[in-house]
Amino acid sequence: MNDFTKNMAQAPFDQDKVNDFLRKEIQTAVNQLLKVELTAFLGYDPYARNGWNTGNSRNGAYFRKVDTQFGPIEVQVPRDRNGQFHQHTLPDYKQHSDILESMIIKLYSKGVTTREIADLIEKMYGSHYSPAQV
């Protein structure tokens, strides 16, 4: 049994714990995917000898916070020395998933006020939005 199945079996069916577990797994998967994407772009594995003196190499990472339906995740987007690497896993400059936008539209169409929606978003994501922004 791998770690994913073991952790899923151990998690009780409490919605908060399941969401927390899924959030952590998504965060790990996205971070690994970004590292693999940089490796494919550069053409060599980390610490590989054939990457020496190629003119471009890994240059750390910058952190980015993205809100998902399971909660916020922190993503480490890797960089290269020449600044030519552009990741395609996450949309540029976007901090929220499309699920948040569709939820707001559905709530508003059902008659929920913008103040109530703003309060709900603040409770769910921890981000403050004014009723005008909603």
PyMOL commands that place a pseudoatom at each C-alpha (Angstrom):
pseudoatom trace, name=CA, resn=MET, resi=1, chain=A, elem=C, hetatm=0, pos=[0.000, 0.000, 0.000]
pseudoatom trace, name=CA, resn=ASN, resi=2, chain=A, elem=C, hetatm=0, pos=[1.507, 3.377, -0.982]
pseudoatom trace, name=CA, resn=ASP, resi=3, chain=A, elem=C, hetatm=0, pos=[1.466, 6.518, 1.171]
pseudoatom trace, name=CA, resn=PHE, resi=4, chain=A, elem=C, hetatm=0, pos=[-1.526, 8.054, -0.616]
pseudoatom trace, name=CA, resn=THR, resi=5, chain=A, elem=C, hetatm=0, pos=[-3.765, 5.021, 0.026]
pseudoatom trace, name=CA, resn=LYS, resi=6, chain=A, elem=C, hetatm=0, pos=[-2.525, 4.648, 3.584]
pseudoatom trace, name=CA, resn=ASN, resi=7, chain=A, elem=C, hetatm=0, pos=[-3.204, 8.300, 4.431]
pseudoatom trace, name=CA, resn=MET, resi=8, chain=A, elem=C, hetatm=0, pos=[-6.606, 8.224, 2.725]
pseudoatom trace, name=CA, resn=ALA, resi=9, chain=A, elem=C, hetatm=0, pos=[-7.610, 5.094, 4.654]
pseudoatom trace, name=CA, resn=GLN, resi=10, chain=A, elem=C, hetatm=0, pos=[-6.479, 6.642, 7.938]
pseudoatom trace, name=CA, resn=ALA, resi=11, chain=A, elem=C, hetatm=0, pos=[-8.329, 9.924, 7.347]
pseudoatom trace, name=CA, resn=PRO, resi=12, chain=A, elem=C, hetatm=0, pos=[-11.750, 9.840, 8.954]
pseudoatom trace, name=CA, resn=PHE, resi=13, chain=A, elem=C, hetatm=0, pos=[-14.676, 10.934, 6.864]
pseudoatom trace, name=CA, resn=ASP, resi=14, chain=A, elem=C, hetatm=0, pos=[-14.634, 14.415, 8.343]
pseudoatom trace, name=CA, resn=GLN, resi=15, chain=A, elem=C, hetatm=0, pos=[-14.884, 16.864, 5.409]
pseudoatom trace, name=CA, resn=ASP, resi=16, chain=A, elem=C, hetatm=0, pos=[-12.273, 19.269, 6.834]
pseudoatom trace, name=CA, resn=LYS, resi=17, chain=A, elem=C, hetatm=0, pos=[-9.670, 16.530, 7.261]
pseudoatom trace, name=CA, resn=VAL, resi=18, chain=A, elem=C, hetatm=0, pos=[-10.334, 15.112, 3.801]
pseudoatom trace, name=CA, resn=ASN, resi=19, chain=A, elem=C, hetatm=0, pos=[-10.027, 18.598, 2.261]
pseudoatom trace, name=CA, resn=ASP, resi=20, chain=A, elem=C, hetatm=0, pos=[-6.779, 19.192, 4.163]
pseudoatom trace, name=CA, resn=PHE, resi=21, chain=A, elem=C, hetatm=0, pos=[-5.412, 15.857, 2.970]
pseudoatom trace, name=CA, resn=LEU, resi=22, chain=A, elem=C, hetatm=0, pos=[-6.378, 16.549, -0.653]
pseudoatom trace, name=CA, resn=ARG, resi=23, chain=A, elem=C, hetatm=0, pos=[-4.916, 20.070, -0.451]
pseudoatom trace, name=CA, resn=LYS, resi=24, chain=A, elem=C, hetatm=0, pos=[-1.562, 18.706, 0.705]
pseudoatom trace, name=CA, resn=GLU, resi=25, chain=A, elem=C, hetatm=0, pos=[-1.535, 16.055, -2.024]
pseudoatom trace, name=CA, resn=ILE, resi=26, chain=A, elem=C, hetatm=0, pos=[-2.381, 18.610, -4.723]
pseudoatom trace, name=CA, resn=GLN, resi=27, chain=A, elem=C, hetatm=0, pos=[0.352, 20.913, -3.443]
pseudoatom trace, name=CA, resn=THR, resi=28, chain=A, elem=C, hetatm=0, pos=[2.920, 18.109, -3.566]
pseudoatom trace, name=CA, resn=ALA, resi=29, chain=A, elem=C, hetatm=0, pos=[1.818, 17.010, -7.045]
pseudoatom trace, name=CA, resn=VAL, resi=30, chain=A, elem=C, hetatm=0, pos=[1.924, 20.538, -8.518]
pseudoatom trace, name=CA, resn=ASN, resi=31, chain=A, elem=C, hetatm=0, pos=[5.371, 21.220, -7.042]
pseudoatom trace, name=CA, resn=GLN, resi=32, chain=A, elem=C, hetatm=0, pos=[6.734, 17.949, -8.440]
pseudoatom trace, name=CA, resn=LEU, resi=33, chain=A, elem=C, hetatm=0, pos=[5.152, 18.638, -11.817]
pseudoatom trace, name=CA, resn=LEU, resi=34, chain=A, elem=C, hetatm=0, pos=[6.826, 22.058, -11.975]
pseudoatom trace, name=CA, resn=LYS, resi=35, chain=A, elem=C, hetatm=0, pos=[10.225, 20.532, -11.175]
pseudoatom trace, name=CA, resn=VAL, resi=36, chain=A, elem=C, hetatm=0, pos=[9.763, 17.931, -13.912]
pseudoatom trace, name=CA, resn=GLU, resi=37, chain=A, elem=C, hetatm=0, pos=[8.687, 20.664, -16.341]
pseudoatom trace, name=CA, resn=LEU, resi=38, chain=A, elem=C, hetatm=0, pos=[11.945, 22.577, -15.682]
pseudoatom trace, name=CA, resn=THR, resi=39, chain=A, elem=C, hetatm=0, pos=[13.958, 19.382, -16.118]
pseudoatom trace, name=CA, resn=ALA, resi=40, chain=A, elem=C, hetatm=0, pos=[12.306, 18.779, -19.504]
pseudoatom trace, name=CA, resn=PHE, resi=41, chain=A, elem=C, hetatm=0, pos=[12.973, 22.393, -20.518]
pseudoatom trace, name=CA, resn=LEU, resi=42, chain=A, elem=C, hetatm=0, pos=[16.666, 22.247, -19.576]
pseudoatom trace, name=CA, resn=GLY, resi=43, chain=A, elem=C, hetatm=0, pos=[17.176, 18.757, -20.965]
pseudoatom trace, name=CA, resn=TYR, resi=44, chain=A, elem=C, hetatm=0, pos=[19.058, 17.289, -18.000]
pseudoatom trace, name=CA, resn=ASP, resi=45, chain=A, elem=C, hetatm=0, pos=[18.327, 16.073, -14.456]
pseudoatom trace, name=CA, resn=PRO, resi=46, chain=A, elem=C, hetatm=0, pos=[19.391, 18.045, -11.376]
pseudoatom trace, name=CA, resn=TYR, resi=47, chain=A, elem=C, hetatm=0, pos=[23.086, 17.600, -10.564]
pseudoatom trace, name=CA, resn=ALA, resi=48, chain=A, elem=C, hetatm=0, pos=[23.665, 15.769, -13.858]
pseudoatom trace, name=CA, resn=ARG, resi=49, chain=A, elem=C, hetatm=0, pos=[27.164, 16.104, -15.261]
pseudoatom trace, name=CA, resn=ASN, resi=50, chain=A, elem=C, hetatm=0, pos=[25.946, 16.736, -18.800]
pseudoatom trace, name=CA, resn=GLY, resi=51, chain=A, elem=C, hetatm=0, pos=[24.327, 19.977, -17.565]
pseudoatom trace, name=CA, resn=TRP, resi=52, chain=A, elem=C, hetatm=0, pos=[27.635, 21.603, -16.650]
pseudoatom trace, name=CA, resn=ASN, resi=53, chain=A, elem=C, hetatm=0, pos=[28.686, 24.561, -18.806]
pseudoatom trace, name=CA, resn=THR, resi=54, chain=A, elem=C, hetatm=0, pos=[25.543, 24.442, -20.931]
pseudoatom trace, name=CA, resn=GLY, resi=55, chain=A, elem=C, hetatm=0, pos=[24.866, 28.152, -20.482]
pseudoatom trace, name=CA, resn=ASN, resi=56, chain=A, elem=C, hetatm=0, pos=[21.613, 27.665, -18.593]
pseudoatom trace, name=CA, resn=SER, resi=57, chain=A, elem=C, hetatm=0, pos=[20.924, 25.998, -15.260]
pseudoatom trace, name=CA, resn=ARG, resi=58, chain=A, elem=C, hetatm=0, pos=[18.522, 25.961, -12.328]
pseudoatom trace, name=CA, resn=ASN, resi=59, chain=A, elem=C, hetatm=0, pos=[18.321, 29.159, -10.313]
pseudoatom trace, name=CA, resn=GLY, resi=60, chain=A, elem=C, hetatm=0, pos=[16.130, 28.504, -7.275]
pseudoatom trace, name=CA, resn=ALA, resi=61, chain=A, elem=C, hetatm=0, pos=[12.407, 29.154, -7.135]
pseudoatom trace, name=CA, resn=TYR, resi=62, chain=A, elem=C, hetatm=0, pos=[9.873, 31.770, -6.199]
pseudoatom trace, name=CA, resn=PHE, resi=63, chain=A, elem=C, hetatm=0, pos=[6.809, 31.104, -4.079]
pseudoatom trace, name=CA, resn=ARG, resi=64, chain=A, elem=C, hetatm=0, pos=[3.252, 31.609, -5.194]
pseudoatom trace, name=CA, resn=LYS, resi=65, chain=A, elem=C, hetatm=0, pos=[-0.014, 31.131, -3.299]
pseudoatom trace, name=CA, resn=VAL, resi=66, chain=A, elem=C, hetatm=0, pos=[-2.978, 29.713, -5.203]
pseudoatom trace, name=CA, resn=ASP, resi=67, chain=A, elem=C, hetatm=0, pos=[-6.461, 29.234, -3.757]
pseudoatom trace, name=CA, resn=THR, resi=68, chain=A, elem=C, hetatm=0, pos=[-8.131, 25.971, -4.751]
pseudoatom trace, name=CA, resn=GLN, resi=69, chain=A, elem=C, hetatm=0, pos=[-11.457, 24.423, -3.843]
pseudoatom trace, name=CA, resn=PHE, resi=70, chain=A, elem=C, hetatm=0, pos=[-9.669, 22.498, -1.064]
pseudoatom trace, name=CA, resn=GLY, resi=71, chain=A, elem=C, hetatm=0, pos=[-7.919, 25.555, 0.389]
pseudoatom trace, name=CA, resn=PRO, resi=72, chain=A, elem=C, hetatm=0, pos=[-4.792, 27.594, -0.366]
pseudoatom trace, name=CA, resn=ILE, resi=73, chain=A, elem=C, hetatm=0, pos=[-1.667, 25.846, -1.617]
pseudoatom trace, name=CA, resn=GLU, resi=74, chain=A, elem=C, hetatm=0, pos=[1.859, 27.235, -1.749]
pseudoatom trace, name=CA, resn=VAL, resi=75, chain=A, elem=C, hetatm=0, pos=[3.619, 26.523, -5.012]
pseudoatom trace, name=CA, resn=GLN, resi=76, chain=A, elem=C, hetatm=0, pos=[7.371, 26.766, -5.640]
pseudoatom trace, name=CA, resn=VAL, resi=77, chain=A, elem=C, hetatm=0, pos=[7.833, 27.857, -9.254]
pseudoatom trace, name=CA, resn=PRO, resi=78, chain=A, elem=C, hetatm=0, pos=[11.383, 27.009, -10.370]
pseudoatom trace, name=CA, resn=ARG, resi=79, chain=A, elem=C, hetatm=0, pos=[13.569, 29.461, -12.316]
pseudoatom trace, name=CA, resn=ASP, resi=80, chain=A, elem=C, hetatm=0, pos=[16.451, 29.125, -14.731]
pseudoatom trace, name=CA, resn=ARG, resi=81, chain=A, elem=C, hetatm=0, pos=[19.527, 31.365, -14.972]
pseudoatom trace, name=CA, resn=ASN, resi=82, chain=A, elem=C, hetatm=0, pos=[18.648, 32.885, -18.347]
pseudoatom trace, name=CA, resn=GLY, resi=83, chain=A, elem=C, hetatm=0, pos=[15.019, 33.575, -17.408]
pseudoatom trace, name=CA, resn=GLN, resi=84, chain=A, elem=C, hetatm=0, pos=[13.694, 31.685, -20.432]
pseudoatom trace, name=CA, resn=PHE, resi=85, chain=A, elem=C, hetatm=0, pos=[11.638, 29.080, -18.550]
pseudoatom trace, name=CA, resn=HIS, resi=86, chain=A, elem=C, hetatm=0, pos=[7.901, 29.754, -18.417]
pseudoatom trace, name=CA, resn=GLN, resi=87, chain=A, elem=C, hetatm=0, pos=[5.807, 27.131, -16.676]
pseudoatom trace, name=CA, resn=HIS, resi=88, chain=A, elem=C, hetatm=0, pos=[2.566, 25.965, -18.291]
pseudoatom trace, name=CA, resn=THR, resi=89, chain=A, elem=C, hetatm=0, pos=[1.085, 24.122, -15.310]
pseudoatom trace, name=CA, resn=LEU, resi=90, chain=A, elem=C, hetatm=0, pos=[-0.556, 27.141, -13.678]
pseudoatom trace, name=CA, resn=PRO, resi=91, chain=A, elem=C, hetatm=0, pos=[-2.047, 30.160, -15.433]
pseudoatom trace, name=CA, resn=ASP, resi=92, chain=A, elem=C, hetatm=0, pos=[0.063, 33.319, -15.135]
pseudoatom trace, name=CA, resn=TYR, resi=93, chain=A, elem=C, hetatm=0, pos=[-0.935, 35.882, -12.496]
pseudoatom trace, name=CA, resn=LYS, resi=94, chain=A, elem=C, hetatm=0, pos=[-3.986, 33.909, -11.409]
pseudoatom trace, name=CA, resn=GLN, resi=95, chain=A, elem=C, hetatm=0, pos=[-4.474, 33.286, -7.693]
pseudoatom trace, name=CA, resn=HIS, resi=96, chain=A, elem=C, hetatm=0, pos=[-7.905, 31.674, -7.626]
pseudoatom trace, name=CA, resn=SER, resi=97, chain=A, elem=C, hetatm=0, pos=[-9.293, 28.698, -9.428]
pseudoatom trace, name=CA, resn=ASP, resi=98, chain=A, elem=C, hetatm=0, pos=[-12.290, 29.085, -11.732]
pseudoatom trace, name=CA, resn=ILE, resi=99, chain=A, elem=C, hetatm=0, pos=[-14.414, 27.230, -9.189]
pseudoatom trace, name=CA, resn=LEU, resi=100, chain=A, elem=C, hetatm=0, pos=[-14.483, 30.317, -6.967]
pseudoatom trace, name=CA, resn=GLU, resi=101, chain=A, elem=C, hetatm=0, pos=[-15.813, 32.481, -9.794]
pseudoatom trace, name=CA, resn=SER, resi=102, chain=A, elem=C, hetatm=0, pos=[-18.491, 29.984, -10.764]
pseudoatom trace, name=CA, resn=MET, resi=103, chain=A, elem=C, hetatm=0, pos=[-19.544, 29.611, -7.116]
pseudoatom trace, name=CA, resn=ILE, resi=104, chain=A, elem=C, hetatm=0, pos=[-19.933, 33.391, -6.771]
pseudoatom trace, name=CA, resn=ILE, resi=105, chain=A, elem=C, hetatm=0, pos=[-22.044, 33.557, -9.924]
pseudoatom trace, name=CA, resn=LYS, resi=106, chain=A, elem=C, hetatm=0, pos=[-24.283, 30.698, -8.767]
pseudoatom trace, name=CA, resn=LEU, resi=107, chain=A, elem=C, hetatm=0, pos=[-24.760, 32.209, -5.301]
pseudoatom trace, name=CA, resn=TYR, resi=108, chain=A, elem=C, hetatm=0, pos=[-25.601, 35.619, -6.760]
pseudoatom trace, name=CA, resn=SER, resi=109, chain=A, elem=C, hetatm=0, pos=[-28.088, 34.108, -9.201]
pseudoatom trace, name=CA, resn=LYS, resi=110, chain=A, elem=C, hetatm=0, pos=[-29.842, 32.340, -6.285]
pseudoatom trace, name=CA, resn=GLY, resi=111, chain=A, elem=C, hetatm=0, pos=[-30.376, 35.683, -4.536]
pseudoatom trace, name=CA, resn=VAL, resi=112, chain=A, elem=C, hetatm=0, pos=[-27.512, 35.734, -2.010]
pseudoatom trace, name=CA, resn=THR, resi=113, chain=A, elem=C, hetatm=0, pos=[-26.363, 39.323, -1.407]
pseudoatom trace, name=CA, resn=THR, resi=114, chain=A, elem=C, hetatm=0, pos=[-22.854, 40.501, -2.252]
pseudoatom trace, name=CA, resn=ARG, resi=115, chain=A, elem=C, hetatm=0, pos=[-22.146, 41.184, 1.436]
pseudoatom trace, name=CA, resn=GLU, resi=116, chain=A, elem=C, hetatm=0, pos=[-23.068, 37.614, 2.364]
pseudoatom trace, name=CA, resn=ILE, resi=117, chain=A, elem=C, hetatm=0, pos=[-20.899, 36.264, -0.473]
pseudoatom trace, name=CA, resn=ALA, resi=118, chain=A, elem=C, hetatm=0, pos=[-17.953, 38.423, 0.678]
pseudoatom trace, name=CA, resn=ASP, resi=119, chain=A, elem=C, hetatm=0, pos=[-18.348, 37.091, 4.239]
pseudoatom trace, name=CA, resn=LEU, resi=120, chain=A, elem=C, hetatm=0, pos=[-18.531, 33.528, 2.954]
pseudoatom trace, name=CA, resn=ILE, resi=121, chain=A, elem=C, hetatm=0, pos=[-15.342, 33.916, 0.881]
pseudoatom trace, name=CA, resn=GLU, resi=122, chain=A, elem=C, hetatm=0, pos=[-13.530, 35.394, 3.870]
pseudoatom trace, name=CA, resn=LYS, resi=123, chain=A, elem=C, hetatm=0, pos=[-14.547, 32.429, 6.033]
pseudoatom trace, name=CA, resn=MET, resi=124, chain=A, elem=C, hetatm=0, pos=[-13.608, 29.862, 3.372]
pseudoatom trace, name=CA, resn=TYR, resi=125, chain=A, elem=C, hetatm=0, pos=[-10.368, 31.299, 1.986]
pseudoatom trace, name=CA, resn=GLY, resi=126, chain=A, elem=C, hetatm=0, pos=[-9.263, 33.823, 4.583]
pseudoatom trace, name=CA, resn=SER, resi=127, chain=A, elem=C, hetatm=0, pos=[-9.115, 36.581, 1.941]
pseudoatom trace, name=CA, resn=HIS, resi=128, chain=A, elem=C, hetatm=0, pos=[-11.059, 39.791, 2.409]
pseudoatom trace, name=CA, resn=TYR, resi=129, chain=A, elem=C, hetatm=0, pos=[-13.226, 40.957, -0.480]
pseudoatom trace, name=CA, resn=SER, resi=130, chain=A, elem=C, hetatm=0, pos=[-15.488, 43.987, -0.411]
pseudoatom trace, name=CA, resn=PRO, resi=131, chain=A, elem=C, hetatm=0, pos=[-19.059, 43.625, -1.677]
pseudoatom trace, name=CA, resn=ALA, resi=132, chain=A, elem=C, hetatm=0, pos=[-18.068, 45.809, -4.658]
pseudoatom trace, name=CA, resn=GLN, resi=133, chain=A, elem=C, hetatm=0, pos=[-15.306, 43.370, -5.639]
pseudoatom trace, name=CA, resn=VAL, resi=134, chain=A, elem=C, hetatm=0, pos=[-17.771, 40.476, -5.514]
for i in range(1, 134): cmd.bond("trace and resi %d" % i, "trace and resi %d" % (i + 1))
show_as sticks, trace
zoom trace
